[in-house]
Amino acid sequence: MKFLSALQVQAKNKGVSTGLKWMAGKGETFESYSPVDAKLIGTVKGADKNSYEAVIKTAQAAFVEWRSWPAPKRGEIVRQIGEELRAHKNDLGTLVSYEMGKSLQEGLGEVQEMIDICDFAVGLSRQLHGLTMHSERPGHRMYEQYHPLGIVGIISAFNFPVAVWSWNAMLAWVCGDVCVWKPSEKVPLCGIACQHIVAKVFKKNNVPEGVNNLIVGGREVGEWMSHDTRIALVSATGSTRMGKAVASAVAERLGRSLMELGGNNAIIITPDADLDMALIGAVFGAVGTAGQRCTTTRRLIIHEKVYNKFKEKLVNAYKQIKIGNPLDQKNHVGPLIDKGAVDMYLAAIEKGKAEGCNFIVEGGVVKGKGYESGCYVKPCIAEAKNHYEIVQHETFAPILYLMKYKTLDEAIALQNGVPQGLSSAIMTTNLREAEKFLSQAGSDCGIANVNIGTSGAEIGGAFGGEKETGGGRESGSDAWKVYMRRQTNTINYTDKLPLAQGIKLDL
């Protein structure tokens, strides 16, 4: 395909890079098959322990130089990366769509997120502010400043194969850190494509080798990173199960971790909701990326007065959803990532039926011409109870659960009554309802929206969630502080040495 050659995504059996050099590891071989048509895109040789060690040592050496570059100069490098991403937006977005399976619009949107975070990081490079404060001692000045951490390890998931890496990398780079990235082994070519794009900018600007490193590998590489004391921060995106393993390993060595894990997101639809607006938010939230977003809408909590009316609207909308090749922009829903995901989807439907779910839009695998990969499934809807085990669990597939409520307090309790705490929303034109949802007695999620759905976060706000979502924050606001260490400084500019708290020491 033309876009593959346009980006020079030739893996050449090499899945390990220090930014300017590529290495052929002796680890596991990964074959990337597109879920769109089951065709083999490329074969990548993953890292072994020797190639991993070479990357880490190169990164350590690069950090010593990179941290001394002025932050605005580091920001200029990121600005140029943003320009390269603009030039390759169509190519990279198409690759994301083809290798991962999301719609082309969503693939292009993911690259736009990368461009946006570059712009944000460029401005941030001149705003890495500390504070000044008054000392209790005369002739003293106190302030705080931020310094880079060192090596930042990034473990990203298949559903956003490039954007989430960029959220971390662009901020880490302007902060003076170097990065070691392990992309999902299910979408390695997206990572390799990004490495080529960044390498072009780095080479032109004489950025030291090892500032941006790529390691293709499976679970073993993630374990190496988690236990490696040379990696100051491990940012991991994925399932709660994976996050618990990474977080415990990093905590055991007193390292830092940034967790972005599972979501079980709900929209509350009140009697005062604009139902047409709510319908758009619910449908896109539930079927976008074939239900494979951490912010996917998985539950609709609908007031009993509008329940039947909205259910009818929803069922009619689902009849209009077009499932097929995501590169065809007439289609709304592409495939799941692989047949393993299809098996989990089917198992969840069976478990839901066994627990008492009433499927008002039936699911199943789509078969026939154009669906030969076996990864296309039907978005489905089930009436359910919030306490059902399958509802409490995040299924990475387009299964939407409906439930009724009578009072707003009940709705909020249902919304909060799951182990995850990422994204949430309420659809209402009632100011009191909106404000209560956003209050201390409201949503317990890291993201709480009014009159928009649970999907589609902007990079300007900090992204992340609570409870089993991990508590991490990426992207905007002051998330940059995660990638730096805080230092408090006190300067005595007198010829005396008074001690704090009025302590006297006579010598």
PyMOL commands that set and color helices and strands:
alter all, ss='L'
color gray80, all
select helices_A, chain A and resi 2-6+49-66+71-87+89-100+104-124+163-175+188-204+219-227+240-252+275-291+307-319+339-355+389-392+408-416+431-438+479-483+500-502
alter helices_A, ss='H'
color red, helices_A
select strands_A, chain A and resi 16-17+22-23+29-33+40-45+132-134+140-148+151-155+178-182+212-215+231-237+256-260+265-269+297-303+358-361+380-383+399-405+420-421+423-427+447-450+462-463+466-467+474-475+484-492
alter strands_A, ss='S'
color yellow, strands_A
deselect
rebuild
show_as cartoon
